[in-house]
Amino acid sequence: MATYSRLTRVAAPLSDVWEFHSKISGLEALTPDWMNLRVEAVTGPDGEADPEILESGSEIRMSMRPFGVGPRQHWTSVILDREADDERAVFRDEMRGGPFEQWVHTHRFIADGDETIIDDNVEYELPGGGVGRRISPLAVVGFEPMFRARHRKTKELLE
């Protein structure tokens, strides 16, 4: 599978960064406007609608229409696991039924004094079998502007 990674240092404590990324409002705030995100439903692991914290087993049904071009792309993001302590926190989500054959996004947060290092890592594969696998690394052209915007917005909101 192809991978994409981006590191950013945020001048905010781990607890603040973790709390922000643990809520659907964080996802909405960090997604660039040009992605035209629509969160259609959020369900907690116990079936509760609109949980405050996105725990393991939470599902987010959403869609995007980047730049307003083409049909709206729909999928469900499932929080696979989530754990935190005083030094680090991590959660992983998986795209199901979306525009990628495979997509697993690991969000790591590492305390460094009063600051936090954010490490986003995405393992992905485009559809199309062997051809999709071969051209998957080219998708970085689309990921880089989105993740750069997300990390810039995180700093703007939390520093």
N, C-alpha and C positions, 0 to 999 in steps of 0.2 A: 504494500500500500504506500501511496505517496504521503508525505508529511509536510506540515507547515508549522513554524514556531515563531513566537514573538515574545520578547522580554521587555518589561518596562519597570522602572522604579517609581513609586508613588510616595510622596512625602505625607503619608498618613499611616496611622498604626494598623496592624493586621486586623484587629477587631472591627475597625470601621470599614475597611476594604471588604472583609468577609461578609459583614452584615449587608452591605450594599449589593454584593453579588449573589446574595441568598434570596433575593426577592425579585418578583416579576418586574417591579418598577425599575430595578437595575438594568435588566435586559432591555426594557423599552427606552430607558434614558441613553443607553450606550449604542443602540442601533442607529446608524446614520439615517437621516431623513430620506436620502436618496434611495434607500433600500425599501421604503414604503412598507414597513412591518405592520402586520395586523395580528395581534394576539386574539385568537378566536375563543379559546377556553383554556383554563388551567385547572387541573384536578390533582389533589394531594394523593398520597399512597393509600389513604383510607377511603377515597372517593369524594372527599370534601371538595366543594367548588371554591376556587380562589383562595388557597391557603396562603397564610402570611409568609411562610418560609418554604422554599423549594427543597423538600427532603428527598431522600432516595425513594424512587418509585413515583415521584410526581411526574405528570405529563403536561406538556404545553403544546396545544394545537395552535399552529400559526401559519401565516403565509407572508410572502414577500413578492414584490414586483419591482425589481431593481430598475431605477431610472424611469419607471412607468412604461417600460417597453415589454412587449410580449405578454403571454398569459400569466396570471398570478400563480406562483409556485406554493403548494400546500404540503405540510408535513407535520409530524408530531416529534417533539424532542422529549426524550425520557431521561430523567436523572437516574443514572445507573448506580452511583455511589457517592457518598459525601462524608467527609470526616475532618475534624479540626482539633487542634490543641493550641497551646500558647505560642508555639514556634512556627507552625505551618497549618495550612488548610488546603483541601483539594476537593473538587467534585468533577465528575465525568458525566457528559450527556451524549446520547446517541440519537441521530436523526433516523426516523422511520417513515417510510413512504414518501420520501422527498426526491429532489432532483439528483442526489448522489446515490450511487450503488451502495456505498458505505461512508459513514461519517461519525467519528467519535472525537469529541472535543474534551480535552483534559485541561481544567483550569487549576493552576497551582498558585498559592499565595504563601510567600515566605517572609517571616518577620526579620527585619534587619534594623535593630534599634527602634527608633520611632517611625521608620519607613517600612514599606512593603514592596517586595519584588513580585511582580505578576508574570507568570509564565503560562502563556497559552500554547497548547500543542494540539494540532488537528491531524488525525490520520483519516485519509479519505481516498475514495476511488470513484471516478466518473463512470456513468453507465456505458455500455457498449462492449462488454467483454474485454478481449485482448486489446482492442484499439483504445478503449476507455482507459485501461490500465497504463498503456504506453503514453497517452497524452495527459494523464492526470497531473503530472508535475507542472504543466502549463497553467493550471488553475490558480497558481500563486498570483498571477496577474490580477485576478479578481479579489483574492483574499487580502493582499497587502494593503490596498486603500481602506478596506473595511476595518481590518484590525488596527491599522494606524489611527484611524478615526476613533475607534473604540478606546484605545489606550490614551489618546489625547483627551477625550471626553472624561475618562476616569480621573485623570489628573485635574482637569478643570473643575470637576464636581467635588473632589475629595481633598484637594490640597488647600 
